[in-house]
Amino acid sequence: MTGSTALFSGLTPASHRAVGRREFLDAMACLPAPVTVVTAVSGGGRPRGTTVSAVTSLSLDPPMLAIALDGQSSLLRAISSSGRFAVNVLSTGQVQVARAFASKRADRFAGVRWHESAGLPRLDGVVGWLVASLDATIPGGDHRIVIGSVEEAVGLDGPPLIYAGRRYATHTPLDVVGDPGSTDL
């Protein structure tokens, strides 16, 4: 873990701001993002979680993913101490869950149905579930990029929740002539 972090420790952001904050936010609002809740367990055994849209696959062989978390978050501290985390991919019926975990309230799990799976909090009703072990964290401005090796992955039927244009939504498949409908990337 420390070797990968050291590799990137010399990277610093540009000394000037190339684009304004508003322009950056407006452009990023055009980019649809998954709505997930990343969970872990703190050193005291308390469940932690937050809504995260910065989630991506990183590698197929071996299976790896990357998430971005606020550098000051208690979830980041829980992941760093436990070495494991889960990504709960929310379904379209879970907007209130997304909002609950995006809030600043102390107990984000209050009123949310969940259970323990693989030693981590798994939210009920999700369309996807991934468990990862921590490989590295890399600085990225005010966030940390968390890289994990996937230990368990489950994809279920159902439309995922996405966030685009500053609104919750879901995708709609397009009928494209000649598209075989392949799920291979």
Summary of the structure (lengths in Angstrom):
residues: 185
radius of gyration: 17.2
end to end distance: 28.5
largest distance: 54.7
contacts: 492
relative contact order: 0.20
helix: 17%
strand: 40%
